[in-house]
Amino acid sequence: MTESFPRQQARTRGFRLGVPRAFHVSPGGDRITFLRSNAGDDPVTCLWELDARAGAERLVADPRGLGADEENLPPEERARRERVRETAAGIVAYATDRDARLAVFALSGQVYAVPLGSAAATGAAAAGDAVTARLIPAKVPALDPRPNPAGTAVAYVHDGALRVVDLATGQDTVVAAEEGVTFGLAEFVAAEEMDRARGYWWSPDGSEILVARVDESPVPRWHIADPANPDKAPVEVAYPAAGTANADVSLLIATLPVAAPAGTVHIADSPVAVIQPSGARLAEVAGWDRAAFPYLVNAVWDEDLLMVVQTRDQKTMRVINAVTGEVLREDTDQDWTDVIEGVPAQLPGGQIVWTGIADGTRGLIVATAAELATASPLTPAGLQVRAVLGTDGGDVLFSGSTEATEVGIWRYGPDGLSAVATEPGVHAATAAAGTTVLASRTLGDSQLSVRIVRNGAAVGAVASLALKPNLPGPEPQFLEAGPTGIRTAVLFPSGHRPGTKLPVLMDPYGGPGAQRVLKTASAYLTSQWFAEQGFAVVVADGRGTPGRGPAWDRTIAGDFATGILEDQVTALQAAAEKFTDLDLTRVGIRGWSFGGYLSALAVLRRPDVFHAGVAGAPPTDWRLYDTHYTERYLGDPAANAAAYQVSSLLDDPQRAVLTVIRPLLIIHGLADDNVFVAHSLRLSSALLAAGYPHSVLPLSGITHMTSQEAVAENMLLLQVDFLKQALSAPAPLG
């Protein structure tokens, strides 16, 4: 019997298992390391290495041979995986030394090191054999291990302290430790909202480490209880809700001793009293006005030590040389400055890679430190830079869009701008020494294609072992809705005959930071499955969604509700005008996270258009969501209460009950530490007080990711049943 799509999707973690990822090209361009499980239904991720010239793959490390216990992960590691939305098991992250001769990774709180390249080949009994990884004598549990550039030592975090293990002697010493604070880890908003998942950086020569000191004592404490297990104490978490205190973050440079005398004790030079039994000397970085710029956005230590900081209101961002204290550039914006992945970066010779806005376009900047303050973008208007992916010699590799539904790859260097991959689809890449790993998804195939390119020619590939969905291939039909050209995709059942009216399901995310309308088949698998259940599915990316430039992003400033909901209505009406089989008397809407908020918003504020809604993990009151995300768009709730009022769902039930009541299913994981279940419970209480019938599905032990197989499978089935019943007949208007 063919496995159902919901079961298959759940078992394959959304068809991500078996997909190669986390590529790293060696400095010589001859070897590529990456992560991949052994099959499309195997959740245990292994570390692999590929000879870029011969094309031969070698298994470097398989967790199953190392006794990893995924059932007993340290709580800190579970939290880290939640922040990066990691659903697989095994080796889910790794780091290499400068020459990619050594890889280190954590498994069940223990640190392992394994040789790469020729060093690994001499240790293998035969081609294809995995070299046994070496267990490093680190304290358990260990977090975020990273080798020094020479591959002779490994730094890691244990019990809030940053430590270093000498690989030759096994000596484990403390670099930075202090009661009640953590060193070397990213705070919540950095990991969740800034895409900064790390908190320390080795210097190029390995003699120093830049270390983030994080004091969470000012942050409010929230509690996550497990009602299904009342014998368990609630889990306490530090959660910086909008308008409340953030963690106090500072940066220290730790100078490591050549050989610390046994038993010596040093006191840090910084104002923070930190006891250093290892003899490491600590000093605060220069030039950071932490009172005015409390957010540490990013840091990079290459030819220079650069840091990026941001004001609390996010309207000003600085690039600082953390050694000299010089402010190299300051960007300002009346709404907010954007956090762009991969910057700053540096080229050989010291030029700094940054981005800036000109002619309505976010473009690439490459300039010396002296020129950076006034430098303008070098890329043409209309090419929106999305992320800097890395450098390759004197070239900068970056992703960008000339059309919002497509993400291409470009190079910029001494020879100017050149396209690497611009065919319709979504592409990602990494490169070194002229070898480029190009990962592509297109409309023609739901599978990821990974090519190895040298001098513009494909010389090899990395196989994806992902399972093919038991589903007809999605064939989305695209349109640009309304005067603003809202990117919209419409999907029909594979056997649909024109002339047959179908109920409509809107399937948005709809908010900033994520797109749903992309020219890749894999983006529409779940939507196509819903279409196969008898719906015409409409997916629309309204104002504020990525890919269309800074002005489009900022159209939602101060209001998450009005314009965003209006764009969904516009897209629906445009789709119905183009495809007359859409039955506008039977329109449902479903979504998760911001999409869940949008779904509840739709049935409460526009019951004349939307006749049923499924709201998954919806942030219903933005005062309960985190500082960096929420304040970027809505400002300080104390100073801009009106923005929070218009964007809140909690006042809507009184208004809605006076018009039309629509079926609403609210789903929420009780263990969610991103969008707390309080959001849904408060909405349910408000609905109940207004006499508004609704359903609530609590998910015991489930976080924001809902990665458990049975839950992921049955949530789809329950949503279909709910929507079919709610839309079984044309909805009355009142």
C-alpha positions in Angstrom: 0.0 0.0 0.0 1.3 3.4 -0.9 2.1 5.5 2.2 -0.1 8.5 2.6 1.5 11.9 2.0 0.8 13.2 5.6 2.5 10.1 7.1 5.4 10.3 4.6 5.9 14.0 5.2 5.9 13.5 8.9 8.4 10.6 8.8 10.8 12.4 6.5 10.7 15.7 8.5 9.1 17.5 5.6 11.3 15.6 3.1 14.4 17.2 4.6 16.0 13.8 5.6 18.6 12.6 3.1 19.1 16.1 1.8 22.8 17.2 1.8 23.4 20.5 3.6 26.0 22.5 5.6 28.5 22.5 2.8 32.1 23.6 3.4 34.7 23.9 0.7 38.3 23.4 1.7 40.7 26.3 1.1 42.3 24.5 -1.8 38.9 23.8 -3.4 39.6 20.1 -3.6 37.4 18.8 -0.8 33.8 19.4 0.3 32.4 18.4 3.7 28.7 18.2 4.3 25.9 16.7 6.4 23.4 14.1 5.2 21.6 11.1 6.6 21.8 7.8 4.9 18.3 7.7 3.5 15.2 9.8 3.0 13.6 8.3 6.1 16.8 8.1 8.2 16.8 10.9 10.9 20.4 10.3 11.9 22.6 12.8 10.2 26.2 11.8 9.3 29.3 13.8 8.3 30.6 13.3 4.8 33.5 14.4 2.7 33.7 14.5 -1.1 36.7 14.7 -3.4 35.8 17.6 -5.6 38.0 16.4 -8.5 37.4 12.7 -8.4 33.7 12.9 -7.2 34.1 10.1 -4.6 32.2 10.5 -1.3 33.6 9.2 2.0 31.6 8.7 5.2 33.6 10.7 7.9 31.5 10.1 11.0 28.3 8.1 11.7 26.8 8.8 15.1 25.4 5.3 15.4 29.0 4.0 15.9 29.6 6.6 18.6 26.9 5.7 21.1 25.0 8.9 20.7 21.8 9.1 22.9 19.4 11.5 21.2 16.8 10.9 23.8 18.9 12.6 26.5 20.1 15.8 24.8 21.2 18.6 27.1 18.4 21.1 27.6 20.7 23.8 26.2 21.2 21.8 23.0 17.5 21.2 22.6 17.0 25.0 22.9 19.7 25.6 20.3 18.0 23.2 17.9 14.7 24.9 18.5 16.1 28.3 17.6 17.6 27.0 14.3 14.5 24.8 13.6 16.6 21.6 13.5 14.4 18.5 13.4 17.0 15.8 12.6 19.2 13.8 14.9 22.9 12.9 14.9 25.5 15.4 13.8 23.5 18.4 13.1 26.3 21.0 13.2 30.1 20.9 12.8 33.1 23.2 12.6 36.5 22.8 10.9 39.9 24.3 11.4 41.4 26.8 8.9 42.7 24.2 6.4 39.7 21.8 6.8 41.9 19.1 8.1 39.9 18.6 11.3 36.2 18.6 12.0 34.6 18.8 15.5 31.0 18.2 16.6 28.9 17.6 19.6 26.8 14.4 20.2 24.7 14.0 23.3 26.8 16.7 25.0 30.1 15.1 24.2 32.7 16.5 21.8 34.3 14.5 19.0 37.0 15.3 16.6 37.7 13.5 13.3 40.4 14.1 10.7 39.6 15.3 7.2 41.4 15.0 3.8 44.7 13.2 3.6 44.9 12.8 7.3 41.6 10.9 7.3 42.5 8.8 4.2 45.5 7.3 6.0 43.3 6.2 8.9 40.7 4.5 6.8 41.0 0.7 6.3 39.5 0.9 2.9 37.8 3.3 0.5 34.4 4.3 1.9 35.2 3.3 5.5 34.6 5.9 8.2 37.5 7.0 10.3 36.7 6.6 14.0 36.0 9.9 15.6 38.1 10.8 18.7 36.3 11.6 21.9 37.7 14.8 23.3 38.0 15.0 27.1 35.6 17.9 27.5 33.2 18.6 30.3 29.7 17.2 29.7 27.4 18.6 28.5 29.5 20.6 26.0 27.9 23.1 23.6 29.1 24.6 20.3 32.6 23.1 20.0 34.9 24.9 17.5 38.5 24.2 16.8 41.2 26.9 16.7 42.5 27.8 13.2 45.5 25.5 13.5 43.3 22.5 14.6 45.3 22.0 17.8 42.7 23.0 20.4 38.9 23.1 20.7 36.8 25.7 22.5 33.4 24.9 23.8 30.8 26.0 26.4 30.0 24.1 29.6 27.8 25.3 32.4 28.0 28.8 31.1 31.8 28.9 31.0 33.9 29.1 27.8 36.6 26.4 27.9 39.5 25.2 25.7 40.9 21.7 25.4 44.4 21.2 24.1 44.1 18.2 21.7 47.7 17.1 22.3 47.7 17.0 26.1 44.0 16.9 26.9 44.3 19.8 29.3 41.0 21.5 29.7 41.1 25.1 30.9 38.6 27.8 31.6 38.8 30.9 29.4 35.9 32.8 30.9 33.5 32.0 33.8 31.3 33.9 36.2 28.5 32.9 38.4 25.1 33.7 37.0 26.1 34.6 33.4 27.1 32.7 30.3 30.1 33.1 28.0 30.2 32.1 24.4 26.5 31.5 23.7 24.0 33.6 21.7 21.2 35.1 23.7 17.6 34.3 22.8 16.8 37.2 20.4 20.2 36.8 18.6 19.5 33.2 17.9 15.8 33.5 17.1 15.7 36.9 15.3 19.2 37.9 14.2 20.4 34.5 12.8 23.4 34.7 15.1 23.7 31.3 16.5 27.2 31.7 18.1 28.8 33.7 20.9 32.5 33.4 20.4 35.0 33.8 17.6 38.7 32.6 17.3 41.3 35.1 16.2 43.1 34.2 12.9 46.2 33.1 14.7 44.4 31.3 17.5 46.0 33.3 20.3 42.8 35.1 21.2 39.0 34.6 21.4 36.3 37.2 21.1 33.7 36.1 23.7 30.1 37.3 24.3 29.2 37.7 27.9 25.5 37.4 28.4 23.7 38.3 31.6 20.1 37.3 31.6 19.3 38.5 35.1 17.3 41.5 33.9 15.1 39.4 31.6 11.6 38.5 32.8 11.1 34.8 33.8 8.3 32.9 32.1 7.3 29.4 32.9 6.3 26.5 30.6 4.2 23.8 32.4 3.3 20.4 31.2 -0.3 19.9 32.2 -0.3 16.3 31.0 2.4 15.5 33.6 1.5 17.5 36.7 4.2 15.9 38.7 6.8 17.8 36.7 7.9 21.3 37.8 7.4 24.0 35.2 10.4 25.0 33.2 11.6 28.5 33.8 12.9 30.5 30.8 14.2 34.0 30.3 11.9 35.6 27.7 12.3 39.2 26.7 8.8 40.2 25.7 8.2 43.4 23.8 8.8 46.4 26.0 10.7 44.5 28.7 14.4 44.1 29.4 16.8 42.3 27.1 19.8 40.3 28.2 22.8 42.5 29.0 25.4 41.5 26.3 29.1 42.6 26.2 32.1 41.5 24.3 35.5 40.5 25.8 38.8 39.6 24.1 40.4 36.7 25.8 44.2 36.5 25.3 45.1 32.9 25.9 48.3 32.1 27.8 51.1 30.2 26.0 51.3 27.9 29.0 49.3 28.8 32.1 51.3 28.1 35.3 49.5 25.5 37.5 47.3 27.0 40.1 47.6 30.6 39.0 44.6 32.9 39.4 44.1 36.1 37.4 41.5 38.8 37.6 40.2 40.2 34.3 41.1 43.7 33.2 37.5 44.4 32.4 35.1 46.2 34.7 33.3 42.8 35.1 35.1 40.7 37.8 35.8 37.4 36.1 38.0 34.8 37.8 40.4 33.1 35.4 41.9 29.9 36.7 43.4 29.3 33.3 45.4 32.5 33.2 43.6 34.0 30.2 43.5 37.8 30.2 40.2 39.5 29.4 39.6 43.0 28.2 36.4 44.6 26.9 36.3 45.6 23.2 36.8 49.2 22.2 34.2 51.6 20.8 31.0 49.9 21.7 28.5 52.3 23.4 26.4 49.5 24.9 23.9 51.9 26.4 23.0 53.4 23.0 23.6 50.2 21.0 22.6 47.3 23.1 22.1 44.7 20.3 25.2 42.7 19.1 24.1 41.8 15.6 27.2 40.0 14.4 31.0 39.8 14.6 33.7 38.5 12.3 37.4 38.1 13.0 39.4 38.0 9.7 42.1 40.5 8.8 40.3 42.9 11.3 38.0 42.3 14.2 34.7 43.8 13.1 31.4 44.0 15.0 27.9 45.2 14.1 25.7 46.8 16.8 22.2 48.2 16.7 20.1 50.5 18.8 17.1 49.2 20.7 14.7 50.8 18.3 16.8 49.3 15.4 16.8 52.6 13.5 20.6 52.9 13.7 23.3 50.3 13.0 27.1 50.6 13.3 30.1 48.7 12.0 33.0 49.0 14.4 36.6 48.0 14.5 36.5 46.3 17.8 40.3 46.6 18.3 40.7 50.3 17.6 37.1 51.4 18.5 36.7 53.2 15.2 33.1 53.5 13.9 33.6 52.5 10.3 30.0 53.1 9.1 26.7 54.1 10.6 23.4 53.4 8.8 20.1 54.9 9.8 16.5 54.4 8.7 13.3 56.1 9.8 11.6 52.6 10.3 14.4 50.1 10.9 17.8 48.9 9.7 17.9 45.4 8.3 20.0 42.5 9.6 21.6 41.0 6.5 23.1 37.5 6.6 26.8 37.2 6.0 28.0 40.8 6.6 30.4 42.1 7.5 32.9 40.0 5.6 36.4 40.8 4.5 38.4 40.2 1.3 42.2 39.6 1.2 43.8 42.9 1.7 41.1 44.1 4.1 38.3 45.4 2.0 35.0 45.2 3.9 31.8 43.7 2.4 28.6 45.4 3.5 25.2 46.3 2.0 23.4 49.6 1.5 20.2 51.0 0.0 20.1 53.2 -3.1 17.4 53.7 -5.8 15.0 51.5 -3.8 17.4 48.6 -4.0 19.6 46.9 -1.3 22.9 46.5 -3.1 26.4 45.2 -2.4 29.1 47.4 -1.0 32.8 46.6 -1.1 35.1 49.2 0.3 38.2 49.8 2.4 37.8 50.7 6.0 38.5 54.4 5.2 35.9 54.4 2.4 33.2 52.4 4.1 31.4 55.2 5.8 30.4 56.9 2.5 30.5 53.9 0.1 27.6 53.3 -2.2 26.3 50.0 -3.6 28.2 48.6 -6.6 25.4 46.4 -7.9 22.7 47.6 -10.3 19.2 49.0 -9.3 16.6 46.2 -9.2 19.0 43.5 -8.0 18.0 43.1 -4.4 20.9 41.5 -2.3 19.4 39.0 0.1 22.5 37.6 1.7 26.3 37.5 1.4 27.2 33.8 1.1 31.0 34.2 1.4 34.2 35.3 -0.3 36.3 33.4 -2.8 39.7 35.1 -3.4 38.9 38.6 -4.4 35.2 37.8 -5.3 32.1 38.1 -3.2 29.4 35.4 -3.6 25.9 36.6 -2.8 22.3 35.7 -3.3 19.7 38.1 -4.7 16.5 38.7 -6.6 15.5 40.6 -9.6 12.1 38.9 -9.3 10.7 38.2 -5.8 9.7 34.6 -6.6 13.3 33.7 -7.6 16.6 33.7 -5.6 19.7 33.7 -7.8 23.4 33.6 -7.1 25.9 36.3 -8.3 29.7 37.0 -8.0 31.2 40.4 -7.7 34.9 40.9 -7.9 37.7 42.7 -9.8 36.1 41.7 -13.1 32.7 43.1 -12.1 29.4 41.4 -11.7 28.7 37.9 -13.1 25.7 35.6 -12.8 26.3 32.2 -11.2 22.8 30.8 -11.2 19.8 32.9 -12.3 17.5 30.4 -13.9 14.0 30.5 -12.3 14.2 28.8 -8.9 15.8 29.2 -5.5 19.6 28.7 -5.4 22.2 28.7 -2.7 26.0 28.4 -2.9 29.4 28.3 -1.2 32.8 28.6 -2.8 36.5 28.5 -2.3 39.6 28.5 -4.6 37.3 28.5 -7.7 35.2 25.5 -6.6 31.5 26.4 -6.1 28.9 24.1 -4.6 25.6 25.2 -6.1 22.3 23.9 -4.5 19.2 24.5 -6.5 15.5 23.9 -6.3 13.2 24.5 -9.3 9.6 24.0 -10.4 10.5 21.0 -12.4 11.5 18.7 -9.5 10.8 18.7 -5.8 14.3 17.3 -5.2 17.4 19.4 -4.4 20.0 19.4 -7.1 23.6 19.9 -5.9 26.3 20.6 -8.5 30.0 21.2 -8.1 31.2 23.9 -10.5 34.7 24.9 -11.5 35.5 27.6 -14.0 31.8 27.8 -15.0 31.5 24.1 -15.8 29.8 21.4 -13.7 32.4 18.8 -12.7 30.4 16.7 -10.2 27.4 16.4 -8.0 26.3 15.6 -4.5 23.5 13.1 -4.3 20.3 13.9 -2.5 18.8 10.8 -0.9 15.5 12.4 0.0 12.3 10.4 -0.7 10.1 11.5 -3.5 6.6 12.6 -2.3 3.7 10.3 -2.9 1.9 13.2 -4.5 1.2 14.5 -8.0 3.9 17.1 -8.9 2.7 20.6 -7.9 1.9 22.8 -10.9 1.3 26.3 -9.4 -0.1 28.9 -11.7 1.2 32.4 -10.9 -0.3 35.8 -11.0 0.4 39.3 -9.7 -2.6 40.5 -7.9 -3.8 44.1 -7.5 -2.0 47.3 -8.3 1.0 46.3 -6.1 1.5 43.0 -7.9 1.0 40.7 -5.0 2.9 37.5 -5.9 0.2 34.7 -5.8 0.2 31.0 -6.7 -2.9 28.9 -7.3 -3.0 25.1 -7.2 -5.8 22.8 -8.3 -6.4 19.0 -7.7 -4.4 17.0 -10.3 -7.7 15.6 -11.7 -9.6 18.9 -11.7 -11.9 19.5 -14.7 -12.5 23.1 -15.6 -16.1 24.1 -14.9 -16.3 22.4 -11.5 -16.6 24.8 -8.6 -14.1 24.2 -5.8 -14.0 25.5 -2.2 -11.0 27.8 -1.7 -8.2 27.4 0.9 -5.9 30.3 1.5 -2.5 29.0 2.7 -0.3 32.0 3.7 2.5 32.8 6.0 2.0 36.4 5.0 4.4 38.1 7.4 7.9 39.6 7.3 10.9 37.3 7.1 9.4 34.4 5.1 8.1 33.7 1.6 5.6 31.1 0.4 5.4 32.1 -3.3 8.6 30.8 -4.8 9.4 29.1 -8.1 10.2 25.7 -6.6 8.1 22.6 -6.5 9.1 21.8 -2.9 7.5 25.0 -1.7 4.0 23.7 -2.6 4.0 20.0 -1.4 1.6 20.5 1.5 -0.5 23.0 -0.5 -0.8 20.5 -3.3 -1.9 17.8 -0.9 -4.7 20.1 0.4 -5.6 20.7 -3.3 -5.8 16.9 -3.8 -8.4 16.8 -1.0 -10.7 18.9 -3.2 -9.7 22.5 -2.7 -8.4 25.2 -4.9 -5.4 26.5 -2.9 -4.3 30.1 -3.1 -0.9 31.2 -1.7 -0.1 34.9 -1.6 2.8 36.9 -0.4 1.5 40.3 0.6 3.2 43.5 1.7 6.2 43.1 4.0 7.2 39.7 2.7 10.9 39.4 1.5 12.4 39.8 -1.9 10.8 43.1 -3.2 13.1 45.6 -1.6 13.3 47.9 1.4 10.2 50.1 0.6 8.0 47.0 0.2 9.3 45.6 3.5 8.4 48.8 5.4 4.8 49.1 4.2 3.9 47.2 7.4 5.5 49.5 9.8 3.2 50.1 12.8 0.5 47.8 11.7 0.6 44.0 11.3 -3.1 43.6 10.6 -4.7 46.1 8.2 -2.6 46.0 5.0 -1.5 42.4 5.4 -5.0 41.1 5.6 -6.2 43.4 2.8 -3.5 41.9 0.5 -4.9 38.4 1.2 -8.3 39.6 0.1 -6.9 41.2 -3.0 -5.0 38.1 -4.0 -8.1 35.9 -3.4 -10.3 38.2 -5.6 -7.7 38.4 -8.3 -7.3 34.6 -8.3 -11.1 34.1 -8.6 -11.3 36.6 -11.5 -8.6 34.7 -13.4 -9.8 31.2 -12.4 -13.6 31.1 -12.4 -13.8 27.7 -10.7 -13.0 29.3 -7.3 -16.1 29.3 -5.1 -16.0 32.5 -3.1 -18.9 31.4 -0.9 -16.7 28.7 0.6 -13.3 30.2 1.5 -11.1 28.8 4.3 -7.7 29.9 5.5 -5.0 28.1 7.4 -1.5 29.0 8.7 1.2 28.5 11.3 2.9 31.1 13.5 2.4 34.4 11.7 0.2 32.5 9.2 -1.8 31.3 12.2 -2.2 34.9 13.4 -3.3 35.9 9.9 -5.9 33.1 9.7 -7.5 34.1 13.0 -7.4 37.7 11.9 -9.1 36.8 8.7 -12.2 35.1 10.1 -12.5 37.7 12.9 -12.2 40.8 10.9 -13.3 39.7 7.5 -16.0 37.1 8.0 -17.7 38.4 4.8 -14.7 36.9 2.9 -13.4 34.1 5.0 -15.7 31.3 6.2 -13.5 29.1 8.3 -10.0 29.4 9.8 -7.2 27.2 11.2 -4.8 29.2 13.4 -1.7 27.3 14.3 0.5 28.7 17.1 -0.8 32.3 16.5 0.9 35.3 18.2 -2.4 36.9 19.2 -1.1 39.7 21.4 2.2 41.2 20.2 3.0 42.4 23.7 3.7 38.7 24.4 6.2 38.3 21.6 10.0 39.0 21.7 11.6 42.4 21.7 13.8 42.3 18.6 11.2 41.1 16.2 8.1 42.9 17.5 9.7 46.3 18.3 11.3 46.4 14.8 7.8 46.6 13.3 5.5 48.0 16.0 7.9 50.0 18.2 8.0 50.3 21.9 4.5 49.3 23.3 4.7 52.0 25.9 5.3 54.7 23.3 3.3 53.2 20.4 0.3 51.5 22.1 -1.9 52.1 19.0 0.3 49.9 16.8 -0.2 47.0 19.3 -3.9 47.7 19.7 -4.6 47.6 15.9 -2.4 44.4 15.5 -4.0 42.5 18.5 -6.6 39.8 18.1 -7.8 40.0 21.7 -10.2 42.9 21.1 -11.7 41.4 18.0 -14.2 38.9 19.5 -16.5 41.7 20.7 -16.6 43.2 17.3 -17.0 39.9 15.4 -19.9 38.6 17.5 -21.9 41.6 16.4 -21.5 40.5 12.7 -20.9 36.9 11.7 -19.4 34.0 13.5 -17.1 31.6 11.5 -15.7 28.3 12.5 -12.2 28.7 14.0 -9.8 25.9 15.1 -6.9 27.1 17.2 -3.9 24.7 17.5 -0.9 25.2 19.9 1.9 23.3 21.4 2.0 23.5 25.2 5.9 23.4 25.2 6.3 26.2 22.7 9.0 28.6 23.9 8.8 30.9 20.9 5.1 31.7 20.6 3.9 30.8 24.1 0.6 29.0 24.5 -0.6 32.0 26.5 -1.3 33.6 23.1 -3.9 31.0 22.2 -5.3 30.7 25.7 -5.9 34.4 26.0 -7.6 34.5 22.6 -9.8 31.5 23.6 -10.8 33.3 26.8 -11.7 36.5 24.9 -13.7 34.5 22.4 -15.5 32.6 25.2 -16.3 35.9 27.0 -17.8 37.2 23.7 -19.9 34.1 23.2 -17.9 33.2 20.1 -17.9 29.4 19.4 -14.5 28.0 18.5 -12.3 24.9 19.0 -8.9 24.6 20.7 -6.5 21.7 20.1 -3.7 21.7 22.7 -0.6 19.6 21.8 1.0 18.2 24.9 4.8 18.3 24.9 5.0 20.0 21.5 7.1 23.0 20.6 6.8 25.5 17.8 8.3 23.0 15.4 5.8 20.1 15.8 8.4 17.6 14.6 6.9 14.5 16.3 5.7 12.2 13.6 2.3 11.2 14.9 1.5 14.9 15.7 2.7 16.2 12.4 0.7 13.6 10.4 -2.5 13.9 12.3 -2.5 17.7 12.4 -2.9 17.7 8.6 -5.7 15.1 8.7 -7.6 17.0 11.4 -7.3 20.3 9.5 -8.7 18.7 6.4 -11.6 17.2 8.3 -12.3 20.6 10.0 -12.2 22.5 6.8 -14.3 20.1 4.8 -17.0 20.1 7.4 -16.9 23.9 7.8 -17.0 24.5 4.0 -19.4 21.7 3.0 -22.0 24.2 1.9 -21.9 27.8 0.8 -21.6 30.0 3.9 -24.4 32.4 4.8 -23.4 36.1 5.1 -25.1 36.6 8.4 
